[in-house]
Amino acid sequence: YILILNNMTTKQQYTNWMRQKGLSPATIKKYSEDTPNNFEVQNVLLRQTGSANMYNCTAIQIEHAIETVSNMEFDIVGHKMYSAGLKKYLSFLRSL
């Protein structure tokens, strides 16, 4: 089982973790694809970490991104979906 996990991408592990937590397929897609592919999220991550890829970030880097994103207009207009997606990813990272 551990060998299989080691061969899985972080995104695959994150998606499986959310599925095991009982999240709906729509929510899993929003958090695993829509959040990390959002231009504004990528821009925040790039400025703060040097990488636009959420899956390359550490828990502390995600914490800082949450602080920034949650106060931005696109997240407020999006009903906090993006900061919620980052928070869920942070929970996943902390579970490892």
PyMOL commands that set and color helices and strands:
alter all, ss='L'
color gray80, all
select helices_A, chain A and resi 2-7+10-20+25-37+39-49+54-56+59-69+73-77+81-95
alter helices_A, ss='H'
color red, helices_A
deselect
rebuild
show_as cartoon
